[in-house]
Amino acid sequence: MNSDLSHSLNTAGGKIACARCAAKSKRTGNQCAKPALKGKAVCQFHGGRSTGPKTEAGKARQRASVITSGNYTKESIEDRSRSALRLAGLEDSMYVLGMTDAPRKRGRKPKGYKPLVTFDDVKNFVIDNPLNLPEGSAEHQN
């Protein structure tokens, strides 16, 4: 094999040199190990056989059909981020108040996360994020 695996790949026991697929994994960050198709930058599994839409009507149809479920619109992504931020704040509040000693959630914290470490931080968090109360309750109208 070549020392520079990012551009070329030797196959068939080193007899055939070809371009390596340029696709990278989102999860691991590793580059695909398959050879790219002739004249393309990626292999058949990563869209090398695709020619894409040719006409303006086809291009417009493709742009319109990209969002099928609505899970990846900016609004839904921001909504999930706000929910994760509130959940992280609730978790921190439980630790500060001594309500739990379970292990904390691992991984990346949501955008805008600031750890709550004092009782005053928890008090301000509760004031800024009121509980979801039913519409007709007396507490909801205050």
C-alpha positions in Angstrom: 0.0 0.0 0.0 1.0 3.6 -0.5 2.2 5.6 2.4 -0.3 8.4 1.4 -3.7 6.5 1.7 -5.8 9.6 1.3 -5.3 10.0 -2.4 -4.4 6.6 -4.0 -5.0 2.9 -3.3 -3.2 -0.2 -4.6 -5.4 -3.1 -5.3 -5.0 -6.6 -6.7 -1.9 -7.3 -4.7 -0.3 -4.0 -5.6 -0.7 -4.4 -9.3 -3.4 -1.8 -9.8 -3.1 1.8 -8.5 -6.4 3.7 -8.3 -7.9 6.7 -6.6 -9.3 6.1 -3.1 -12.9 7.1 -2.2 -12.9 10.5 -0.6 -16.0 9.9 1.6 -15.4 10.1 5.3 -17.4 8.6 8.2 -19.3 11.0 10.4 -19.0 8.7 13.4 -15.3 7.7 13.2 -13.9 10.3 10.9 -12.1 7.6 8.9 -11.9 7.7 5.1 -13.7 5.0 3.1 -11.3 2.2 2.1 -12.9 1.4 -1.3 -11.5 2.5 -4.6 -13.3 5.5 -6.3 -15.1 5.0 -9.6 -13.2 6.0 -12.7 -13.4 9.8 -13.2 -15.2 10.2 -9.8 -14.0 11.1 -6.3 -16.2 8.6 -4.5 -17.1 4.9 -4.7 -20.4 3.5 -5.8 -21.7 3.2 -2.2 -21.1 6.9 -1.6 -22.8 8.3 -4.8 -20.2 7.7 -7.5 -22.8 6.4 -9.9 -25.2 9.3 -9.4 -25.4 11.8 -12.2 -27.9 14.1 -10.3 -30.8 16.0 -11.8 -30.1 17.6 -15.2 -33.1 19.8 -15.9 -34.2 22.8 -13.9 -37.5 21.1 -13.1 -35.6 18.1 -11.7 -33.3 20.3 -9.7 -36.3 22.1 -8.2 -38.0 18.8 -7.4 -34.9 17.5 -5.6 -34.6 20.7 -3.5 -38.2 20.5 -2.5 -38.0 16.8 -1.6 -34.9 17.0 0.7 -36.9 17.5 3.9 -39.3 14.5 4.2 -39.8 14.3 8.0 -39.1 17.8 9.3 -36.6 16.3 11.9 -33.7 18.4 10.5 -35.3 21.8 9.9 -33.6 24.6 11.8 -36.6 25.1 14.0 -36.8 21.4 15.1 -33.0 21.3 15.7 -33.2 24.4 17.8 -36.2 23.1 19.7 -34.3 19.9 20.6 -31.3 21.9 21.6 -33.4 24.0 23.9 -35.0 20.9 25.4 -31.5 19.4 26.0 -30.3 22.6 27.5 -33.2 22.6 30.0 -32.7 18.9 30.8 -29.0 19.6 31.5 -30.0 22.4 33.8 -32.5 20.2 35.7 -29.8 17.6 36.1 -27.4 20.1 37.6 -30.2 21.4 39.8 -30.8 17.9 41.2 -27.1 17.6 42.0 -26.9 21.0 43.7 -30.0 20.3 45.8 -28.7 16.8 46.8 -31.7 15.0 45.1 -29.6 12.4 43.3 -26.2 10.8 43.3 -26.6 8.9 40.0 -23.9 9.3 37.4 -24.3 12.4 35.2 -25.1 12.3 31.5 -22.0 11.9 29.4 -21.1 13.5 26.1 -21.4 16.8 24.5 -23.3 19.5 26.4 -26.0 21.5 24.5 -25.3 24.9 23.0 -25.5 27.6 25.6 -24.9 25.3 28.5 -23.6 26.9 31.7 -23.1 24.6 34.7 -25.2 25.3 37.8 -23.0 25.0 40.9 -24.6 27.1 43.6 -28.1 27.4 45.1 -28.5 30.9 43.6 -27.8 29.5 40.2 -30.5 26.9 40.7 -32.9 29.6 42.0 -32.3 31.7 38.9 -32.7 28.7 36.6 -36.1 27.9 38.2 -37.3 31.5 37.8 -36.2 31.6 34.2 -37.7 28.2 33.3 -41.1 27.8 35.0 -42.7 24.4 35.2 -45.2 23.4 32.5 -48.5 24.1 34.3 -52.0 23.4 33.0 -53.6 26.3 31.3 -56.4 26.8 33.8 -54.4 26.6 37.0 -54.0 29.5 39.4 -50.2 29.3 39.3 -50.2 29.6 35.5 -52.0 32.9 35.6 -49.5 34.5 38.0 
